[in-house]
Amino acid sequence: MNPIAAPESPLIARVKSWLFNRRSGSLAGFLICVALLAYAYYLQYAKGLEPCPLCMLQRLAFFALAIAFLVAAVHRAGVIGARAHGITGFLIAAAGTSVSTRHVWLQHTPESKRPACGPGFDFLMDTFGPFDAVKRILHGSGECGAVDWTFLGLSIPEWTLAAFIALGAYALFLGFRSVPRREHA
């Protein structure tokens, strides 16, 4: 025991134990994704912020990541399964990170150099099909560059970028951490 450090409270020890356990940690990842999606829908329906096509792709990535975390929480995986869950979560978060990065880049591009506003997400999916629509969405449009909301100086795409990075790292951590014997039981 370090004589300089204060003893850890039982509550802190219990929270750390819960977050570092593969299954309960995966449940926490799932709940975080659900909370982020719920807040996005709150901003849309209660505050009137309409999502742009890149926002819709980020929501889709959070939904997929939530499902990946939920599967990892429910599945009593061995070492290989846990690693597969961690890699799956990381890859989904990496896809979300790439969309968020593009969105942040568009927001920081001067308005005169931004692409013109394009059609909405539903129109693109119905007209061009999923693959061509995603290609057109990733090109971005003027509406994707608008900053309608900030918190602590960061826009929604900047917050989602941070969330995807953190959740991807957390998925890898949960999948590749060494497991004490008592967690297997």
N, C-alpha and C positions, 0 to 999 in steps of 0.2 A: 504494500500500500504506500502510495506517495504521501509523505507527511505534509506537503504543501497543498495538494489538491483536496478540495472538500469532498466528503463522502457522497456517493451518488444516491439520490433519493429513490425509494422503492417505485414511485410512479415513473421516473425517468428510466429505470431499469426495465420495468414492464413494457413501456412503449418501445424501447430499443429492441427488446426481445421479440415483440410483436412485428415490428417493421423488418427485422432481419430474418425472420422465419419465412421460408419460401412461400408457403401457402397463404398465410395471413398477410405477408408483404404483397403478394399478387392481388389479394383482395383489396388492399389499400390502393394499389395502382389502378385497379378497376374503378374503385370509388372516386379517385381523383379524376379519371377520364369522364365519368358520369357527371361529376360536379362541373367540370369545364364545359361539357356539352349543355348541361342545364343552364349555366350562366350565358352561354351563347344564345340559346333560345329565349332566355329572359331579355337579353339585349335586343333581340329581334322583335319579339312580340309585345313586350311591356314598354320598351324604350324606343321602338320604331327604327332601329338600325338595321337596314337591309343588308344581308351578306352579299358580297361579290362572288364571282365564280371561284376564285382562289380560296375564299373563306369556306365555301361549300366543300372543296377538296380537303381542307384541313379538318373540317368536321367529320368527313368520311374517314380520314386517317385516325382521328381520336376514337371514332366508333370501332374501327378495326382493332385498334390498340386495346380498347376496353374489352373486346371479346377475347383477345389473346391473353390478357391478364386474368379474365374470368376463367378461361379454360385452364390456365396454370394454377389458379386457386382451387379449382374443383378436382383436378387430376392429381392423384398421389403419385407423382413421377419419381423415378429413380434418377441416377446421375445423368444418363443420356437424355431422358425425357425432360429433365429440368434444364439442361443445356439447350435442347431444342426449343423449349418455351422461351428461354432468355434470348436466343438468337432471333426467333420469330418476332418477339416484342421489339427487339432492337431494330430489325429491318423495317418493321412498320413505322417505328418512330423516325428512322432515317428517311423514309419516304415523306413523312409529315414535315421533317426538318427541311428537306429540299424545297417543298412547296412554300413553307413559311419563309425560307431564305429568299426565294424569288419574290414573294410578297413584300418583304421588308425592302428588298432592292428597289422594287417599283415605287414604294412609298418615299424612298430617298432620291429617286430620279427627279430632276427638275420637271415641272409640269409641261414645259415646252417640248421635252424629249420623250415624254410618256406616250405609249400607244393610245390611239383613239378609243373611246368607250365602245364596248362590244355588246352583243346580245347576252341575255341572261343564261344561267346554268341550264334550266329546263329546255329552252329553245335549242341550245347547242347539243344537248344529249339527244333530243328528238330528231334534229335535222342531220347531224353529222355522225351519230353513233358514238359509242364510248371512247374509242381510241383516238379518232380525229378530234373529238370534242376536248379530250384531255390535252392534246397537243395545242389546240387553239387557246384553251384556258391558261396553260402554262406560258403562253406568249404574253398574256396579261392584257389588261385594258385600262383605260383611264380611271374607271371607278375603283379599280384595285389599288390605285395610288392615293386615294383619298384617306385622310386620317380623321375619322369621326369621333374617336373615343381614345382617351389616354388615362393611364393610372401610373403615378410616380414617374411621369415623363415618357412612358413606353406605350406604344400603340398595341392594338390587339394582336397583329401578326408578330410583333416583337415578343409579347408575352407567350404566344403559342410556340414560337421558336424556342424560348427558354424551357417551356413545359415539355416539348418533344425531346430536347437534349437531355433534360433531367430524367424523364420517364424511360428513355432508351438506355441511359446509363444504369438506372435502377433495375430494368429488366435484365440486363447483362449481369449486374451484381447478384441478383437473386438466382439466376440460372447457373452461375459459375462459382458461387461461394462454397466453401467447404462446410459440410453439414455435421453438427454434433450428433452423436449416437441417439440421444433422446428425441431428436426431431424426426428420425425415421419411423418411430413407433406410432 
